[in-house]
Amino acid sequence: MLKKLLVLSACLTISLSASAWGVAHKVIAYIAYHHLTDKTKEKIDNFLDNPMWEYAMWTDQVVSTKAYKHTALWHVASVDENLRECEPLRVRRDLIQYGMDGQAVMRTRECAQNLMQENISDSVHFVNLCYIIHSVGDMHCPAHIYFKGIDHSIFDYGFFRLMYEGSQVTYHGLWDLAPDRLYKGWSLERYRKHLDRYTPEQIAEITAGDVAEWMHQSGKKCIHIYDWAKPGDNVTLDFLMDHADLVDYQMITASYRLAALLNRIYDR
């Protein structure tokens, strides 16, 4: 069903380590799959040619192409001083020309609505499903949230530079690759055993509400990263280890919320 789309995806494949939030997107999708209802699993398995988590990076793979360049800021979310969804904060001047009209929360909601429509084409189904699998993860990546209350002239929303283990990196990139650096070489199943320990009652609490509420909760957790480092700082792996609880929590809550959203779409 999706062979032509998969050929395109294969041609656009990029290094995982160079992708936003690294391995976390696959981890999130993998754990989410284990929390899908049987009906949702059946529908997704019958539509996709490969396991769901293998498509977790598709949107990063196509964003540099002409057809998808306009989706660059669908990978971030903007929140206001109250940490609520707000109009997109246009901080990437190089992307303004591509129409930064939609970001993660808005597009996740739209993609869910599209998937609930009857008789959509396979190509539309595929693209919208891939964006949901990916964007729920982006909403939980600390460096993918733009905070209106932070002076971006100083912080540039995580793109300021600092030293990590003797090499210059962006703060954004430091968080993007935090899971890879903290848990180098881990299998997806090892991640699941490490993270997936919440009770059904706790999961119900985490997944309550809609994507806007999830964004609010994520923002409350992640805004603190700008208190932890400043431009020019020199940090090591110890810095990430000190904040591993945030990395873990954001990955697992994204997993549960992705599963909840997919179940709402496919098991109605």
The 8 nearest C-alpha neighbors of each residue, nearest first, counted from 0:
[[1, 2, 46, 48, 121, 47, 3, 4],
 [0, 2, 4, 3, 5, 48, 47, 121],
 [1, 3, 5, 4, 0, 6, 48, 7],
 [4, 2, 6, 5, 1, 7, 0, 8],
 [5, 3, 7, 1, 6, 2, 8, 122],
 [4, 6, 8, 2, 7, 3, 9, 1],
 [5, 7, 9, 3, 8, 4, 2, 10],
 [8, 6, 4, 10, 5, 9, 11, 3],
 [9, 7, 5, 11, 6, 10, 12, 4],
 [10, 8, 6, 12, 11, 7, 5, 4],
 [9, 11, 7, 8, 12, 6, 5, 13],
 [12, 10, 8, 9, 60, 13, 61, 7],
 [11, 13, 9, 60, 10, 8, 14, 57],
 [14, 12, 60, 15, 11, 17, 18, 59],
 [13, 15, 17, 16, 18, 12, 60, 21],
 [16, 14, 18, 17, 21, 13, 22, 56],
 [15, 17, 21, 14, 18, 176, 22, 179],
 [18, 16, 14, 15, 19, 21, 13, 176],
 [19, 17, 21, 15, 16, 20, 59, 14],
 [18, 20, 21, 175, 17, 59, 176, 172],
 [175, 21, 19, 176, 23, 18, 22, 24],
 [22, 20, 18, 16, 19, 176, 23, 15],
 [21, 23, 24, 25, 179, 26, 20, 15],
 [24, 22, 26, 25, 21, 20, 27, 178],
 [25, 23, 27, 26, 22, 55, 136, 28],
 [26, 24, 52, 28, 27, 55, 23, 22],
 [25, 27, 23, 29, 24, 28, 187, 30],
 [28, 26, 254, 24, 30, 25, 29, 31],
 [27, 29, 52, 31, 25, 26, 30, 32],
 [30, 28, 26, 52, 32, 31, 27, 25],
 [29, 31, 33, 32, 27, 28, 254, 191],
 [32, 30, 254, 258, 28, 34, 33, 29],
 [31, 33, 29, 35, 34, 30, 28, 258],
 [32, 34, 30, 31, 35, 29, 258, 36],
 [35, 33, 31, 32, 258, 36, 30, 255],
 [36, 34, 32, 258, 33, 40, 39, 262],
 [35, 37, 39, 38, 40, 262, 34, 266],
 [36, 38, 40, 39, 41, 35, 42, 266],
 [37, 39, 41, 36, 40, 266, 42, 265],
 [40, 38, 265, 36, 42, 41, 37, 266],
 [41, 39, 37, 43, 38, 42, 44, 35],
 [40, 42, 44, 38, 39, 43, 45, 37],
 [41, 43, 39, 45, 40, 44, 46, 38],
 [42, 44, 46, 40, 45, 41, 47, 39],
 [45, 43, 41, 47, 46, 42, 40, 50],
 [44, 46, 42, 43, 47, 41, 48, 40],
 [45, 47, 43, 44, 42, 48, 0, 1],
 [48, 46, 44, 49, 45, 43, 1, 51],
 [47, 49, 46, 1, 50, 44, 45, 0],
 [48, 50, 47, 51, 53, 44, 54, 52],
 [51, 49, 52, 53, 48, 44, 47, 54],
 [52, 50, 53, 54, 49, 28, 47, 55],
 [51, 53, 28, 25, 55, 29, 54, 50],
 [52, 54, 51, 50, 55, 49, 25, 56],
 [55, 53, 52, 57, 56, 51, 129, 50],
 [54, 56, 52, 133, 25, 24, 53, 132],
 [57, 55, 59, 54, 58, 60, 133, 24],
 [58, 56, 60, 54, 59, 55, 61, 129],
 [57, 59, 60, 61, 56, 62, 130, 129],
 [60, 58, 56, 62, 57, 61, 18, 19],
 [59, 61, 57, 58, 11, 12, 62, 13],
 [60, 62, 58, 64, 63, 59, 67, 11],
 [63, 61, 67, 68, 59, 64, 60, 58],
 [62, 64, 68, 61, 65, 67, 60, 59],
 [65, 63, 61, 62, 66, 67, 68, 60],
 [66, 64, 68, 67, 63, 62, 69, 61],
 [65, 67, 64, 68, 69, 62, 61, 63],
 [68, 66, 62, 69, 70, 64, 65, 61],
 [69, 67, 62, 65, 70, 63, 64, 71],
 [68, 70, 97, 67, 71, 98, 99, 72],
 [71, 69, 73, 68, 67, 72, 62, 74],
 [72, 70, 73, 69, 68, 62, 74, 94],
 [73, 71, 74, 102, 70, 75, 99, 101],
 [72, 74, 102, 103, 70, 71, 75, 101],
 [75, 73, 72, 103, 137, 134, 71, 102],
 [76, 74, 143, 103, 72, 102, 73, 144],
 [75, 77, 144, 103, 102, 145, 138, 104],
 [76, 78, 145, 87, 85, 144, 88, 84],
 [77, 79, 84, 82, 83, 85, 146, 147],
 [78, 80, 147, 82, 81, 83, 85, 146],
 [79, 81, 148, 82, 147, 78, 146, 83],
 [82, 80, 79, 83, 78, 215, 148, 84],
 [83, 81, 78, 79, 80, 215, 218, 219],
 [82, 84, 78, 215, 81, 79, 85, 214],
 [83, 85, 78, 77, 211, 79, 82, 214],
 [86, 84, 78, 79, 77, 83, 87, 88],
 [85, 87, 88, 77, 84, 78, 79, 100],
 [88, 86, 77, 89, 85, 102, 100, 101],
 [87, 89, 90, 77, 86, 145, 147, 85],
 [90, 88, 91, 87, 92, 95, 99, 94],
 [89, 91, 88, 92, 155, 151, 156, 95],
 [90, 92, 93, 94, 89, 95, 88, 155],
 [93, 91, 94, 95, 90, 89, 96, 99],
 [92, 94, 91, 95, 96, 97, 90, 89],
 [95, 93, 92, 96, 97, 91, 99, 98],
 [96, 94, 97, 92, 98, 99, 93, 91],
 [95, 97, 94, 98, 93, 99, 92, 69],
 [98, 96, 69, 95, 94, 99, 68, 70],
 [99, 97, 100, 95, 96, 69, 94, 101],
 [98, 100, 101, 95, 72, 97, 94, 69],
 [101, 99, 98, 87, 102, 72, 73, 86],
 [102, 100, 73, 99, 105, 106, 72, 87],
 [101, 103, 73, 72, 76, 75, 105, 104],
 [102, 104, 73, 76, 106, 75, 74, 105],
 [105, 103, 107, 106, 102, 108, 76, 210],
 [106, 104, 108, 107, 103, 102, 101, 109],
 [105, 107, 109, 103, 108, 104, 102, 110],
 [108, 106, 110, 104, 109, 105, 131, 103],
 [107, 109, 111, 105, 106, 110, 104, 112],
 [110, 108, 106, 112, 111, 107, 113, 105],
 [109, 111, 113, 127, 107, 112, 108, 106],
 [112, 110, 114, 108, 113, 109, 107, 115],
 [113, 111, 109, 115, 110, 114, 108, 116],
 [112, 114, 110, 111, 115, 116, 109, 127],
 [113, 115, 111, 116, 112, 110, 124, 127],
 [116, 114, 112, 113, 264, 111, 117, 265],
 [117, 115, 114, 113, 119, 118, 112, 111],
 [116, 118, 119, 115, 114, 113, 120, 124],
 [117, 119, 120, 116, 121, 115, 114, 124],
 [120, 118, 117, 124, 123, 116, 121, 114],
 [119, 121, 123, 122, 124, 118, 125, 117],
 [120, 122, 124, 123, 125, 119, 1, 0],
 [123, 121, 125, 124, 120, 126, 4, 1],
 [124, 122, 120, 126, 125, 121, 127, 119],
 [123, 125, 121, 122, 127, 126, 128, 120],
 [126, 124, 122, 128, 123, 127, 121, 129],
 [125, 127, 129, 123, 128, 124, 130, 122],
 [128, 126, 110, 130, 124, 129, 125, 123],
 [127, 129, 131, 125, 130, 126, 124, 132],
 [130, 128, 132, 126, 127, 131, 125, 133],
 [131, 129, 127, 133, 128, 132, 134, 126],
 [130, 132, 134, 128, 133, 129, 107, 135],
 [133, 131, 129, 130, 55, 134, 128, 135],
 [132, 134, 130, 55, 131, 136, 135, 129],
 [133, 135, 137, 136, 131, 130, 103, 132],
 [134, 136, 138, 137, 133, 131, 257, 253],
 [135, 137, 134, 139, 138, 133, 253, 24],
 [138, 136, 134, 140, 139, 135, 74, 143],
 [137, 139, 135, 136, 140, 134, 76, 103],
 [140, 138, 137, 136, 249, 217, 141, 253],
 [139, 141, 137, 143, 142, 138, 136, 20],
 [142, 140, 221, 143, 139, 144, 174, 224],
 [141, 143, 171, 140, 144, 157, 174, 175],
 [144, 142, 75, 140, 141, 137, 76, 145],
 [143, 145, 76, 142, 75, 77, 141, 146],
 [144, 146, 77, 76, 156, 78, 147, 143],
 [147, 145, 78, 148, 149, 77, 79, 144],
 [146, 148, 79, 149, 80, 78, 145, 88],
 [147, 149, 80, 146, 79, 150, 81, 78],
 [150, 148, 147, 146, 151, 154, 156, 145],
 [149, 151, 152, 153, 154, 148, 147, 155],
 [152, 150, 155, 154, 153, 156, 149, 90],
 [151, 153, 150, 155, 154, 156, 149, 90],
 [154, 152, 151, 150, 155, 159, 230, 156],
 [153, 155, 151, 156, 159, 152, 157, 150],
 [156, 154, 151, 158, 157, 152, 153, 159],
 [157, 155, 154, 151, 158, 145, 142, 159],
 [156, 158, 171, 170, 159, 155, 142, 154],
 [157, 159, 169, 171, 155, 170, 156, 160],
 [160, 158, 169, 157, 154, 230, 170, 155],
 [161, 159, 169, 230, 168, 170, 231, 158],
 [160, 162, 231, 232, 230, 167, 168, 233],
 [161, 163, 167, 233, 166, 165, 168, 234],
 [162, 164, 234, 166, 235, 165, 233, 167],
 [163, 165, 235, 166, 234, 162, 236, 233],
 [166, 164, 163, 162, 167, 233, 235, 234],
 [167, 165, 163, 162, 164, 168, 161, 233],
 [166, 168, 162, 161, 163, 160, 165, 169],
 [169, 167, 160, 161, 162, 166, 163, 170],
 [170, 168, 160, 172, 158, 171, 159, 161],
 [169, 171, 157, 173, 172, 158, 159, 160],
 [170, 172, 157, 142, 169, 158, 173, 174],
 [173, 171, 175, 169, 174, 170, 176, 168],
 [172, 174, 170, 171, 175, 176, 177, 169],
 [173, 175, 177, 172, 176, 171, 142, 170],
 [20, 174, 176, 172, 19, 173, 177, 21],
 [177, 175, 179, 21, 174, 20, 173, 178],
 [176, 178, 174, 180, 179, 175, 181, 173],
 [179, 177, 181, 180, 176, 182, 23, 22],
 [180, 178, 183, 176, 182, 177, 181, 22],
 [181, 179, 177, 178, 183, 182, 176, 236],
 [180, 182, 178, 179, 177, 183, 240, 239],
 [183, 181, 179, 180, 185, 178, 184, 177],
 [182, 184, 179, 180, 185, 181, 178, 186],
 [183, 185, 182, 186, 179, 180, 181, 187],
 [184, 186, 183, 182, 189, 187, 190, 188],
 [187, 185, 189, 188, 190, 184, 191, 26],
 [188, 186, 190, 189, 26, 191, 185, 29],
 [187, 189, 191, 190, 186, 192, 185, 29],
 [188, 190, 186, 192, 191, 187, 185, 193],
 [189, 191, 193, 187, 188, 192, 194, 186],
 [192, 190, 188, 194, 195, 189, 193, 30],
 [191, 193, 189, 190, 194, 195, 188, 196],
 [192, 194, 190, 191, 189, 195, 196, 188],
 [195, 193, 191, 192, 196, 190, 251, 247],
 [194, 196, 191, 192, 197, 193, 251, 30],
 [197, 195, 194, 198, 192, 193, 191, 251],
 [196, 198, 201, 195, 202, 199, 200, 194],
 [197, 199, 201, 200, 202, 196, 203, 195],
 [198, 200, 202, 201, 203, 197, 204, 196],
 [201, 199, 203, 198, 202, 204, 197, 205],
 [200, 202, 204, 198, 203, 199, 197, 205],
 [201, 203, 205, 199, 204, 200, 206, 198],
 [204, 202, 200, 206, 201, 205, 207, 199],
 [203, 205, 201, 207, 202, 206, 200, 199],
 [204, 206, 202, 203, 207, 201, 252, 256],
 [207, 205, 256, 203, 204, 202, 208, 259],
 [208, 206, 204, 205, 203, 209, 213, 212],
 [207, 209, 212, 206, 210, 213, 211, 205],
 [208, 210, 212, 211, 213, 207, 206, 260],
 [209, 211, 213, 212, 214, 104, 208, 108],
 [212, 210, 214, 213, 209, 84, 215, 104],
 [211, 213, 215, 214, 209, 210, 208, 216],
 [214, 212, 210, 216, 215, 211, 217, 209],
 [215, 213, 217, 211, 212, 216, 218, 210],
 [214, 216, 212, 218, 83, 213, 217, 82],
 [215, 217, 213, 219, 218, 214, 212, 220],
 [218, 216, 214, 220, 215, 219, 139, 213],
 [217, 219, 215, 221, 220, 216, 82, 222],
 [220, 218, 216, 217, 221, 222, 215, 82],
 [219, 221, 217, 218, 222, 216, 223, 245],
 [220, 222, 141, 218, 223, 219, 224, 217],
 [221, 223, 224, 218, 219, 220, 225, 146],
 [222, 224, 225, 226, 221, 220, 227, 219],
 [223, 225, 227, 226, 222, 221, 228, 141],
 [226, 224, 223, 227, 228, 222, 229, 154],
 [227, 225, 223, 224, 228, 229, 222, 221],
 [226, 228, 224, 225, 223, 229, 238, 242],
 [229, 227, 226, 225, 232, 230, 224, 170],
 [228, 230, 232, 231, 227, 225, 161, 226],
 [231, 229, 161, 160, 232, 159, 228, 154],
 [230, 232, 161, 160, 229, 233, 162, 159],
 [233, 231, 161, 230, 229, 162, 234, 228],
 [232, 234, 162, 163, 161, 231, 235, 164],
 [235, 233, 163, 238, 162, 232, 164, 236],
 [236, 234, 164, 237, 163, 238, 233, 239],
 [235, 237, 238, 239, 240, 234, 164, 181],
 [236, 238, 240, 235, 239, 241, 234, 242],
 [239, 237, 241, 236, 240, 235, 234, 242],
 [240, 238, 242, 236, 241, 237, 243, 177],
 [239, 241, 237, 243, 242, 238, 236, 181],
 [242, 240, 238, 239, 243, 237, 244, 236],
 [241, 243, 239, 240, 244, 245, 238, 246],
 [242, 244, 240, 246, 245, 239, 241, 247],
 [245, 243, 247, 242, 246, 248, 241, 240],
 [244, 246, 248, 243, 247, 242, 249, 220],
 [247, 245, 243, 249, 244, 248, 250, 242],
 [248, 246, 244, 250, 245, 249, 243, 251],
 [247, 249, 245, 251, 250, 246, 244, 252],
 [250, 248, 246, 252, 139, 247, 251, 253],
 [251, 249, 253, 247, 248, 252, 27, 254],
 [250, 252, 254, 253, 248, 249, 194, 247],
 [251, 253, 255, 254, 249, 250, 248, 256],
 [254, 252, 256, 250, 251, 255, 136, 257],
 [255, 253, 27, 31, 251, 257, 252, 256],
 [254, 256, 252, 258, 257, 253, 31, 259],
 [255, 257, 259, 253, 206, 258, 254, 252],
 [256, 258, 260, 254, 259, 255, 253, 31],
 [259, 257, 31, 261, 255, 256, 260, 35],
 [258, 260, 256, 262, 257, 261, 255, 263],
 [261, 259, 263, 257, 262, 258, 256, 264],
 [260, 262, 264, 258, 263, 259, 265, 257],
 [263, 261, 266, 259, 265, 264, 260, 39],
 [262, 264, 260, 261, 266, 265, 267, 259],
 [265, 263, 261, 262, 115, 266, 260, 267],
 [264, 266, 39, 262, 263, 267, 261, 42],
 [267, 265, 262, 39, 263, 38, 264, 36],
 [266, 265, 263, 264, 262, 115, 39, 38]]
